[in-house]
Amino acid sequence: MSDLDRNYASPFGRAAGRADAATVDAGLRSYMLKIYNYMSIGLAITGFAALGVYMWAVTGDVSAAAKSATGAAFRVSEGQFLTPFGVQMFVSPLKWVFILAPLVMVFAISFGINRLKPATAQMMFWVFSALMGVSLSSIFLVYTHTSIVRVFFITAASFGALSLYGYTTKRDMTGMGSFLMMGLFGVIIASLVNLFIASSALQFVVSVVGVLVFAGLTAWDTQRLKNDYIYGYASQGGEVAERAAITGALSLYLNFINLFTLLLQLLGQRN
């Protein structure tokens, strides 16, 4: 990577500096590949967990469906009904446990990462990914399966392009961080407000702004992770770099999931 030759100084002269830069460059590629691998495995776990919960929660057999107090089956759509498990997951108060559990896991990983062994942090990331899948399983009840698949590939292509830009650009994006964080907090506050007023217009604005915010965060986070390795983890390696790879995967994973759900709200076809 050419910018490493300019930014990396060696006391042994230009030739040694280039050799050291090449070593860092190889380490950087390995480090970023590890982050993307962790993120991809996390997304796969999320997808399988979401699909598994949905398949267990919905049935086409009315005799196997859960019944209300009046004896009527819990109907999802034409010919589709909730099973007793589905009622517990999507109707009963237990659903709030699975909605909030991923948030608890994010805080546990983020604030406890320096005290955790890499193997423990990695296992917590897999558990978080599974809980996120359980939380997202309700999208199969709301949107058609075709539109979910379509939006997923749109998200994957967009995320890949944005992350590649953040990795390769020579533009310093550091200053964008505070601006994007302000936008993120604005999206969160507006979403909470809309829970009470249920405005479709506000929801549309939140989705559009949210897509822009998480698109920017994807590029910004990728460049941040690259710079963190070059200037912080290149000489440390070991558990420090492993923990950093896990938190980096968590950051990119969250950007992907939020970008996917916001695009689904904009482009998804409802059942």
N, C-alpha and C positions, 0 to 999 in steps of 0.2 A: 504494500500500500504506500503510494508515493508520499502522502502527507506525513507518514511516520519518519521518513528520512529528514524532513524539515523540522519536525517537532522533537525528535529524539536526539539528544546530545550525548556523545561518548568521549571520555577523557583520553581515549587511545587513537583518536584521529577519525577522518572521514570513512576510511575503509572499515574500521571496527564498528563505527556508528551504523553503517549500512548493514553489517552482519547482525548487530544487535537488533536493529529495526526489523530485519527479516525474521528473527527469532520471535520478537513480539508480535509481528504480523501473523505468523503461523499459530502462535498461542491464542491470538484474538479470534482467528477463524474457528479454532477448536472450541473456544469459550462460547462464542455466539451460536455455534452449531449445537452445543449442549443445551443452551437456553431454548432454542427452537425445538429441539427434541423433547425436552421437558414439557414445553407448552403444547406440542402436538399430542403427546401421550395424555396430558390433562384434558384436552379437548375431546379425544377419543373416549376417555372414561366418562366424561360428561354426556356425550352423545349416547353411549350405550346405556348409561344409567337412566337418562330421560326416556329413551325408547322402551327400556325394560319396565319402568314404572307405568308408563302409559299402557303397554300391552297387558299388564297385570290388572290395571285399574278399569279397563273398558272391555265389554263383551258384547257380542251380537246375539247372545242367547238370553232372551228375556227371563227365562226361568232361573238363570244364574245371577240375575241383576239384584242389587240391593233394593229393598222396598221401604217406602216411607211409612209414616204412622197410618196413613190412609190405605196402605196396601199397593200404592202405585209404584212402578219401577222408576228409578232415577234415570231419566232419559238425557242423553248427551246430544244426539242428532238422530236423523232418520235411521232406525235399525241399530243404534248404538246406545248402550246403557252402562251405567257405573256399577261395578262390582262392590261388595262390602269394603274391600281394600280401597277402591277408588273413592268411596264416600269418606273414608278416614283421611285420605290424602288431599282431597280437593274440597270437601264440604265441612268436615268437622274442625274444631279449633286446633287439632293436631297439625293442620296445614301451616299454621304460623311458626311452629317449631322448625319445619323444613325450610320455610322462607327466610327465617332469621339465622339459622345455623351456619350458612355460608359466610355471613357477615362476621359472626363470632370467630370462625376459623381464620378469616383474613386478618383480623386484629391479632389473633394468637400467633400466627406465623410472622406477621410484620414486626410486632413488638418483642417477640421472643426469639427471633432468628439467631441472635448473637449468643444465646444461651443453649441453643439446640445443637445436637450433633447432626451433621448433614443427612445421615440415614433417617433420623427422626423427622427432620424438616421435610425431607422428600416424601415420607409416608403421610405426613400431615397435608402436603400438597395434593397427593392422590385422594385422600379422604375428602378434602375440600372440593376437588373436582367432581367426585361422586355426589356430594351433597348439592352442589350447584346443578347437576343433572336432575336430581330429584326435584329441586325447586323449579327448574325450567320445563319439567315434563308437561305442565298444563298448556304449553303452546300447541301441543298436538290436539287439544280439545278446541282451541280457538281458531287456528289457522289450518288450511288444507295442507296435506303432506307434500304436495307438489310445490307449493309456494315456499314451504320451509326449506326444502332442498335447494330450490332456486336461489333464495336469499342467502343461504349458507355459502354457495359457490360465489355469489356476488361479493359477499363479505370476505371470503378467502382471497379472491383476486385483489380486492381493494386493499386489504391488510398487507398482502405481499408487496404490492407496489409502494405503499406508504412506508413500510419498514425498510424496503430496499433504498428508497430515497433518503431516509434518515441515516442509513448506514454509509451511503456513498457520497452524500452531499458534502461540500466543503464549507457551506454556509453554517455559521455558528448559530444554533437554535436555542442556546441557553436562555436568552431573554424571553422566549416564548413560554417558558415554564410557568411563571407566575400568572401570566395572562390566561393560559389554558386552565390552571387551577381555579382561577376566579370564575371562568366559564363553567367548570365542572360543579362548583358549589352552587352557581346559579341554576344549573339544570336540576340538581338535587332538590333545592328549595322549591323550584317551580313544580317539580313532580309531586312533592309532598302537599303543596297547596292544591294541586289538581285532584288529589285523592278525595278532597272534601267538596270541590265545586264541580268536578267531572265535566270539564269543558273540552269538547272535541277540538276546538280551535287552539286552545292552550296546549293540548296534547300534541297537536301537529307542530306547533312552534318548538316545543320542548324536544320533539324527535329530530327536527331539522337541525336545531342548534346542537343537540347532543351528538349527532353524526359528525358535525364539523369539529366539535371539541375532541371527540375520541379519535378522529382521523389525525388531528394535530398531535394528540398525545402519543399515537402509535409511532409517528416519525420522531418526535421529541424523545420518547423513551428509548428508542433504538439507538439514537445518537448518544444519549446519556449512558447507556450500558456499554457502548463502545468506548467512550471516553473514560468511564470508570475503570475498565480493564487496563487501558493504556497507561493511565496515570495513577491507578490505585492498586490493582490486583496482579499486574504482570509479574512483579517480583515476589509476590507472596505465595500464590498457588495454594495447594492443599485445601484444608477445610474452609479457609476464608473465601477462596475463589468458588468453592462448591456451594457455600451458602449464598454467595452473590448470584450464582447462576440460578438458584432456586427462586430467590426474590425477583430476579429479572424475568424469569419465566412467568411468575405470578403477575407481574405488571403487564406484560404483553398479553397474557391470557385474559386478564380483566378487560383490557382494551378491546380484544377480539369479541368477547362475549357481549359487552355493552354495544359495540358497533353492530353486531348481529341482531340483538333484540330491538335496537332502535330502527334499523333498516327493515326489520320484519314488521314493525308498527307502520312504517311508511309504505312498504311494497307488498306485504303479505296479504293473501286473499283469505278472508275469514270464512269459516264454515257457516 
